[in-house]
């Protein structure tokens, strides 16, 4: 299951309480912003890939997100193929780090996009 929340604290709480393969977070959220979510999640679950999304991107923001441990950074609006490729790379990276076998079915990113919880 994948989880995307518009409330940063809910995302943090879910990540601490449940197992997820990937977190996709917007940067601009309130009252807990995406950078705070990223920092907290990296401390609690350093193995969890985190993708950051924003419509208000800058080079400084992208650098900050990557420096804080984000796996990727996408500007909105993004196309679905770009998101799927980034999700696939994040999931592949995670499984390779853990030494898990790669799935032999259709793209994990395509299959798992159906399981997003908002």
N, CA, C and O of each residue as an XYZ file, in Angstrom:
472
protein
N       0.847     -1.170      0.000
C       0.000      0.000      0.000
C       0.894      1.235      0.000
O       1.931      1.259      0.664
N       0.499      2.231     -0.728
C       1.205      3.512     -0.768
C       0.296      4.549     -0.131
O      -0.927      4.409     -0.151
N       0.887      5.575      0.426
C       0.087      6.553      1.155
C       0.529      7.963      0.779
O       1.714      8.284      0.868
N      -0.386      8.782      0.373
C      -0.123     10.185      0.099
C      -1.126     10.988      0.921
O      -2.333     10.762      0.823
N      -0.643     11.906      1.713
C      -1.513     12.693      2.577
C      -1.344     14.168      2.285
O      -0.265     14.617      1.898
N      -2.408     14.915      2.472
C      -2.317     16.366      2.357
C      -2.057     16.985      3.723
O      -1.950     18.206      3.835
N      -1.955     16.182      4.738
C      -1.650     16.669      6.068
C      -0.366     16.009      6.539
O      -0.305     14.789      6.697
N       0.655     16.819      6.761
C       1.962     16.304      7.108
C       1.991     15.455      8.359
O       2.645     14.412      8.375
N       1.304     15.869      9.404
C       1.340     15.106     10.650
C       0.714     13.729     10.485
O       1.195     12.756     11.065
N      -0.356     13.637      9.699
C      -0.970     12.327      9.443
C       0.015     11.405      8.738
O       0.098     10.219      9.059
N       0.758     11.943      7.785
C       1.750     11.134      7.068
C       2.806     10.627      8.042
O       3.166      9.451      8.007
N       3.301     11.498      8.903
C       4.306     11.104      9.898
C       3.748      9.996     10.797
O       4.412      8.987     11.034
N       2.536     10.191     11.289
C       1.919      9.199     12.171
C       1.763      7.850     11.478
O       2.037      6.810     12.076
N       1.325      7.861     10.221
C       1.152      6.613      9.472
C       2.484      5.912      9.243
O       2.576      4.693      9.382
N       3.502      6.665      8.897
C       4.818      6.071      8.644
C       5.378      5.440      9.915
O       6.014      4.387      9.857
N       5.150      6.066     11.042
C       5.640      5.517     12.313
C       4.857      4.281     12.748
O       5.404      3.408     13.421
N       3.579      4.199     12.368
C       2.714      3.121     12.839
C       2.603      1.939     11.876
O       2.307      0.824     12.305
N       2.835      2.168     10.579
C       2.608      1.142      9.577
C       3.824      1.001      8.669
O       4.717      1.848      8.663
N       3.839     -0.091      7.900
C       4.913     -0.313      6.928
C       4.488      0.225      5.568
O       3.397     -0.074      5.083
N       5.357      1.015      4.964
C       5.145      1.519      3.612
C       6.410      1.300      2.815
O       7.508      1.291      3.372
N       6.263      1.123      1.511
C       7.413      0.970      0.624
C       7.895      2.299      0.087
O       9.037      2.410     -0.360
N       7.037      3.315      0.124
C       7.342      4.579     -0.514
C       6.447      5.661      0.075
O       5.279      5.416      0.374
N       7.002      6.857      0.239
C       6.212      8.012      0.668
C       6.346      9.087     -0.395
O       7.455      9.427     -0.806
N       5.223      9.619     -0.836
C       5.193     10.745     -1.757
C       4.572     11.905     -0.991
O       3.449     11.804     -0.498
N       5.308     13.004     -0.895
C       4.835     14.137     -0.097
C       4.959     15.435     -0.864
O       5.939     15.666     -1.572
N       3.961     16.272     -0.715
C       4.052     17.635     -1.228
C       4.944     18.424     -0.273
O       5.067     18.065      0.898
N       5.550     19.467     -0.750
C       6.388     20.295      0.112
C       5.543     21.312      0.857
O       5.736     21.528      2.053
N       4.603     21.941      0.153
C       3.771     22.966      0.790
C       2.528     22.344      1.387
O       1.562     22.033      0.690
N       2.580     22.173      2.698
C       1.436     21.681      3.459
C       1.393     22.482      4.746
O       2.352     23.160      5.114
N       0.268     22.389      5.415
C       0.121     23.141      6.644
C      -0.692     22.306      7.622
O      -1.613     21.620      7.179
N      -0.427     22.317      8.868
C       0.599     23.096      9.557
C       1.994     22.469      9.509
O       2.983     23.161      9.755
N       2.093     21.167      9.196
C       3.393     20.516      9.100
C       3.770     20.432      7.627
O       3.083     19.773      6.847
N       4.859     21.099      7.241
C       5.239     21.128      5.828
C       6.007     19.872      5.415
O       6.412     19.066      6.253
N       6.194     19.732      4.118
C       6.835     18.548      3.566
C       8.280     18.362      3.989
O       8.733     17.228      4.145
N       9.006     19.439      4.175
C      10.400     19.313      4.613
C      10.461     18.749      6.036
O      11.353     17.964      6.356
N       9.525     19.146      6.875
C       9.464     18.592      8.233
C       9.091     17.115      8.177
O       9.649     16.299      8.911
N       8.148     16.776      7.304
C       7.782     15.370      7.108
C       9.017     14.592      6.677
O       9.308     13.531      7.230
N       9.740     15.108      5.700
C      10.932     14.438      5.185
C      11.955     14.211      6.301
O      12.450     13.096      6.465
N      12.275     15.250      7.062
C      13.256     15.123      8.154
C      12.814     14.072      9.168
O      13.612     13.236      9.591
N      11.550     14.116      9.551
C      11.035     13.201     10.568
C      11.025     11.762     10.060
O      11.404     10.841     10.783
N      10.594     11.574      8.825
C      10.542     10.232      8.247
C      11.949      9.674      8.067
O      12.177      8.496      8.339
N      12.885     10.485      7.619
C      14.272     10.014      7.450
C      14.847      9.557      8.783
O      15.597      8.582      8.832
N      14.498     10.258      9.878
C      14.989      9.873     11.202
C      14.327      8.573     11.680
O      14.986      7.718     12.273
N      13.035      8.431     11.423
C      12.285      7.265     11.907
C      12.462      6.036     11.024
O      12.554      4.915     11.524
N      12.511      6.248      9.707
C      12.588      5.137      8.739
C      13.580      5.482      7.638
O      13.172      5.797      6.520
N      14.870      5.429      7.933
C      15.873      5.859      6.945
C      15.869      5.049      5.649
O      16.366      5.522      4.627
N      15.312      3.830      5.678
C      15.286      2.993      4.475
C      14.131      3.327      3.540
O      14.097      2.844      2.408
N      13.180      4.149      3.997
C      11.983      4.457      3.217
C      12.271      5.530      2.170
O      12.623      6.654      2.527
N      12.127      5.206      0.884
C      12.308      6.237     -0.142
C      11.194      7.277     -0.051
O      10.024      6.941      0.135
N      11.578      8.542     -0.184
C      10.628      9.647     -0.115
C      10.759     10.478     -1.385
O      11.849     10.933     -1.729
N       9.649     10.670     -2.071
C       9.595     11.540     -3.243
C       8.893     12.824     -2.836
O       7.847     12.795     -2.187
N       9.472     13.941     -3.220
C       8.898     15.243     -2.885
C       8.297     15.861     -4.147
O       8.886     15.811     -5.227
N       7.114     16.442     -3.980
C       6.419     17.114     -5.075
C       6.210     18.572     -4.703
O       5.999     18.898     -3.535
N       6.269     19.440     -5.693
C       5.962     20.837     -5.430
C       5.599     21.556     -6.718
O       6.094     21.230     -7.797
N       4.733     22.532     -6.579
C       4.401     23.422     -7.687
C       5.211     24.704     -7.587
O       5.152     25.552     -8.477
N       5.970     24.847     -6.502
C       6.722     26.068     -6.237
C       8.202     25.753     -6.119
O       8.854     26.128     -5.145
N       8.720     25.068     -7.110
C      10.086     24.586     -7.044
C      11.124     25.647     -7.315
O      10.912     26.603     -8.061
N      12.260     25.433     -6.672
C      13.435     26.251     -6.926
C      14.644     25.343     -6.769
O      14.538     24.257     -6.201
N      15.762     25.771     -7.258
C      16.988     24.996     -7.131
C      17.344     24.814     -5.655
O      17.784     23.738     -5.249
N      17.156     25.858     -4.857
C      17.455     25.764     -3.424
C      16.564     24.741     -2.731
O      17.040     23.966     -1.902
N      15.285     24.732     -3.062
C      14.353     23.785     -2.452
C      14.699     22.354     -2.864
O      14.685     21.445     -2.034
N      15.005     22.160     -4.129
C      15.383     20.830     -4.615
C      16.648     20.355     -3.907
O      16.716     19.207     -3.468
N      17.638     21.217     -3.794
C      18.890     20.859     -3.125
C      18.630     20.526     -1.664
O      19.172     19.550     -1.147
N      17.809     21.324     -0.994
C      17.498     21.070      0.404
C      16.822     19.705      0.569
O      17.172     18.944      1.471
N      15.862     19.398     -0.293
C      15.150     18.120     -0.206
C      16.108     16.949     -0.411
O      16.057     15.970      0.334
N      16.970     17.040     -1.402
C      17.936     15.964     -1.666
C      18.928     15.858     -0.518
O      19.270     14.753     -0.097
N      19.394     16.994     -0.008
C      20.323     16.982      1.126
C      19.694     16.354      2.366
O      20.392     15.746      3.178
N      18.379     16.499      2.516
C      17.670     15.912      3.659
C      17.358     14.429      3.447
O      16.849     13.759      4.346
N      17.668     13.925      2.255
C      17.494     12.499      2.010
C      16.359     12.107      1.102
O      16.025     10.925      1.019
N      15.749     13.061      0.413
C      14.683     12.709     -0.528
C      15.272     11.880     -1.667
O      16.367     12.166     -2.152
N      14.540     10.858     -2.086
C      14.986     10.051     -3.220
C      14.839     10.831     -4.513
O      15.679     10.730     -5.407
N      13.777     11.604     -4.609
C      13.516     12.364     -5.821
C      12.700     13.598     -5.532
O      12.157     13.770     -4.440
N      12.623     14.458     -6.538
C      11.972     15.761     -6.419
C      11.318     16.040     -7.759
O      12.010     16.152     -8.772
N      10.001     16.154     -7.783
C       9.279     16.413     -9.026
C       8.506     17.719     -8.933
O       7.901     18.039     -7.910
N       8.546     18.461    -10.033
C       7.779     19.705    -10.118
C       6.399     19.424    -10.679
O       6.245     18.674    -11.643
N       5.389     20.040    -10.059
C       4.029     19.957    -10.578
C       3.821     21.107    -11.549
O       4.356     22.192    -11.320
N       3.090     20.922    -12.586
C       2.470     19.661    -12.967
C       3.513     18.733    -13.590
O       4.360     19.175    -14.366
N       3.448     17.476    -13.253
C       4.329     16.470    -13.826
C       3.449     15.553    -14.654
O       2.240     15.475    -14.436
N       4.058     14.859    -15.604
C       3.245     13.905    -16.351
C       3.297     12.556    -15.638
O       4.257     12.262    -14.927
N       2.285     11.756    -15.827
C       2.156     10.488    -15.130
C       3.345      9.573    -15.419
O       3.813      8.870    -14.523
N       3.831      9.572    -16.644
C       4.964      8.713    -17.000
C       6.207      9.093    -16.189
O       6.942      8.220    -15.728
N       6.434     10.382    -16.021
C       7.568     10.847    -15.223
C       7.442     10.365    -13.772
O       8.422      9.925    -13.173
N       6.239     10.451    -13.219
C       6.006      9.975    -11.862
C       6.217      8.466    -11.777
O       6.866      7.985    -10.848
N       5.681      7.720    -12.730
C       5.821      6.264    -12.718
C       7.290      5.837    -12.799
O       7.708      4.907    -12.108
N       8.059      6.509    -13.632
C       9.484      6.189    -13.753
C      10.204      6.452    -12.436
O      11.025      5.645    -11.998
N       9.899      7.570    -11.814
C      10.545      7.912    -10.545
C      10.132      6.941     -9.449
O      10.970      6.521     -8.652
N       8.855      6.578     -9.394
C       8.381      5.603     -8.409
C       9.063      4.254     -8.651
O       9.523      3.615     -7.704
N       9.130      3.828     -9.884
C       9.775      2.549    -10.214
C      11.242      2.547     -9.783
O      11.725      1.565     -9.220
N      11.942      3.636    -10.046
C      13.351      3.723     -9.633
C      13.483      3.666     -8.114
O      14.385      3.011     -7.593
N      12.593      4.346     -7.405
C      12.643      4.353     -5.940
C      12.390      2.950     -5.384
O      13.090      2.506     -4.474
N      11.402      2.260     -5.926
C      11.098      0.912     -5.453
C      12.206     -0.069     -5.810
O      12.529     -0.953     -5.016
N      12.786      0.075     -6.983
C      13.904     -0.778     -7.383
C      15.100     -0.543     -6.482
O      15.742     -1.494     -6.037
N      15.400      0.709     -6.212
C      16.507      1.058     -5.329
C      16.301      0.441     -3.948
O      17.231     -0.119     -3.368
N      15.091      0.543     -3.429
C      14.799      0.001     -2.102
C      14.975     -1.509     -2.083
O      15.596     -2.038     -1.160
N      14.446     -2.217     -3.074
C      14.561     -3.676     -3.087
C      16.001     -4.115     -3.303
O      16.420     -5.122     -2.732
N      16.768     -3.394     -4.106
C      18.169     -3.747     -4.316
C      18.983     -3.555     -3.044
O      19.869     -4.355     -2.744
N      18.688     -2.501     -2.298
C      19.391     -2.271     -1.023
C      19.094     -3.379     -0.032
O      19.967     -3.771      0.743
N      17.871     -3.888     -0.048
C      17.477     -4.936      0.885
C      17.803     -6.323      0.346
O      17.680     -7.307      1.075
N      18.219     -6.423     -0.922
C      18.532     -7.712     -1.507
C      17.303     -8.521     -1.872
O      17.387     -9.743     -1.994
N      16.162     -7.868     -2.049
C      14.934     -8.558     -2.407
C      14.898     -8.823     -3.903
O      15.523     -8.106     -4.684
N      14.168     -9.852     -4.296
C      13.990    -10.160     -5.711
C      13.069     -9.132     -6.352
O      12.152     -8.616     -5.713
N      13.324     -8.847     -7.608
C      12.485     -7.922     -8.352
C      11.182     -8.609     -8.756
O      11.187     -9.798     -9.077
N      10.069     -7.879     -8.744
C       8.800     -8.484     -9.167
C       8.844     -8.834    -10.649
O       9.455     -8.127    -11.451
N       8.183     -9.938    -11.000
C       8.186    -10.379    -12.397
C       6.896    -10.022    -13.118
O       6.713    -10.397    -14.276
N       6.011     -9.314    -12.461
C       4.751     -8.918    -13.066
C       4.911     -7.563    -13.730
O       6.026     -7.095    -13.959
N       3.782     -6.940    -14.037
C       3.850     -5.616    -14.646
C       4.562     -4.662    -13.696
O       4.784     -4.980    -12.527
N       4.910     -3.513    -14.202
C       5.632     -2.524    -13.422
C       5.033     -2.364    -12.032
O       3.830     -2.150    -11.884
N       5.880     -2.468    -11.021
C       5.417     -2.297     -9.637
C       4.798     -0.921     -9.460
O       3.806     -0.773     -8.746
N       5.368      0.072    -10.094
C       4.836      1.430     -9.974
C       3.434      1.512    -10.556
O       2.542      2.103     -9.947
N       3.231      0.925    -11.726
C       1.906      0.958    -12.349
C       0.887      0.205    -11.507
O      -0.235      0.675    -11.318
N       1.270     -0.954    -11.004
C       0.355     -1.755    -10.200
C       0.021     -1.062     -8.890
O      -1.135     -1.052     -8.467
N       1.019     -0.489     -8.251
C       0.812      0.109     -6.939
C       0.150      1.471     -6.986
O      -0.352      1.936     -5.963
N       0.132      2.120     -8.126
C      -0.525      3.429     -8.215
C      -2.014      3.297     -7.906
O      -2.662      4.271     -7.525
N      -2.557      2.082     -8.072
C      -3.959      1.858     -7.774
C      -4.229      1.833     -6.268
O      -5.375      1.968     -5.839
N      -3.165      1.658     -5.458
C      -3.311      1.516     -4.010
C      -3.028      2.793     -3.244
O      -2.820      2.738     -2.032
N      -3.014      3.932     -3.903
C      -2.714      5.180     -3.225
C      -3.888      5.553     -2.331
O      -5.048      5.504     -2.741
N      -3.562      5.922     -1.113
C      -4.558      6.391     -0.146
C      -4.369      7.874      0.002
O      -3.243      8.334      0.191
N      -5.428      8.630     -0.076
C      -5.331     10.089      0.057
C      -5.906     10.524      1.370
O      -5.919     11.716      1.674
